Amino acid sequence: MEIFEKTMKIFSEKKSLSNVTLQMLNYSSEHLEQFRNLKSLSLFMPMRANELIECVKSNPKLTNLEFTSPYIYGRLADIAPYCENLEALTFHMKPETDASEYTPLAKLPKLKILDIFGYPREGSLNALFRSMALNETVLQQFSIRQAMLGTADVEELSKVHAYRLNCELMPSRLRDTPAVLQLPNISAINFGMEPLKHNNLYYNSVDIISNMGHIALIIRRKSDKDVLLRLHDWHKMLQAGTNPLWFEKQNLRQQIQMRNNSECGKKVASLLLLEALQSQLPTITQNIHRLTEIGGLEELEVKIKLNIDEELRTFVDSSDLVTFEDLEGDIAIDSDVQSIIILVQLTYLKDILGISKNTNIKNSLAIQNYKFEVDFDIRL
């Protein structure tokens, strides 16, 4: 450690040194404030807030700061008065903290990129979003990772100005009876079929483009064609007075009742996922639509982890076909159910798709520990 301390002292005397990265668990940061010309500083190490303050005060040209350790003793936001040139800030929120303590960061005058992650107290990010709106903060990129945003968070976040937003939404269930599906009209655009070797082993991806409200699905794989063929069948069912999603769920229920079916657990998981989609997508869609109203927004990336535990609990209470243990771990989703999932998503998202330029949807190929991950990448 003594050699390292001497090295740091030598480096701190180099006026040309403008970029420092430190990742250490046991290091005294007393030498950091000896640097005077840093423009970029990346730290993964426990620190006291007053030490970080002295460091940024000593480096007024600092434009990029990353503090990715959750261990800061004091308030990180106290650096705000001394960071008038800061353009990019990444930091780890303290676990279960009241995120309102970060509101002074909204006053950073030149901030363009804000990347925050961690698990603060639920709902406490509202104050930061509200402060950013009041200070008319305009961000080129705003990333909120790990923390899941509820409807109240989204309401405040929608008032912020940002060109790119990356966040995760908290799924919530609709307690009322789901409305009758209003199916979208989707055409096909064929860009040529991809080789099978290009298929991803972890998620199923579809691309949608829109022009003047007309929605088209880009055909790259046989599964894309299957989606549109199924949509055609759904339209015919609806015209005949049959709810297509009810039909698909009934089909799965019949397969589940075949008690000798070795894939009973897989079919149950698929049925419960469709139930979860129907109850959780309406609120998720409303929140995504609210986020598209963010001033200046051009790119919106949203992650969602749908949870089937409540649906599973109801199923287990009324049936002895499966237990919670049967659906632990990874449950693969077959291609037929994948097509249904995509159609349900396109149905609920059709209004958002109509106002976007192009959208990519990535669905996990498996339910993992009762959760199903979805990623939406929407370009406005």
ABEGO torsion letter per residue (X at the ends): XAAAAAAAAAAAABAABABBBBBBABBBAAAAAABAABABBBBBBBBBAAAAAAAAAABAABABBBBABABBBEBAAAAAAABAABABBBBBBBBGBBAAAAAAAAABAABABBBBBEBBBBGAAAAAAAAAAAAGBBBABBBBBGBBBBAAAAAAAAABBBABBBBBBBBBBBABBBBBBBBBBBBBBBAEBBBAAABBAABBBBBBBBBGGBBBBBBABAAAAAAAAAAAAAAAAAAAGBBAAAAAAAAAAAAAABAABAAAAAAAAAAAAAAAAAAAAAAAAAAAAAAAABBGBABBBBBBBBBAAAAAAAAAAABAABBAAAABEBBBBBAAAAAAAAAAAAAAAAAAAAABABBBBBBBABBBGGBBBBBBBBBX
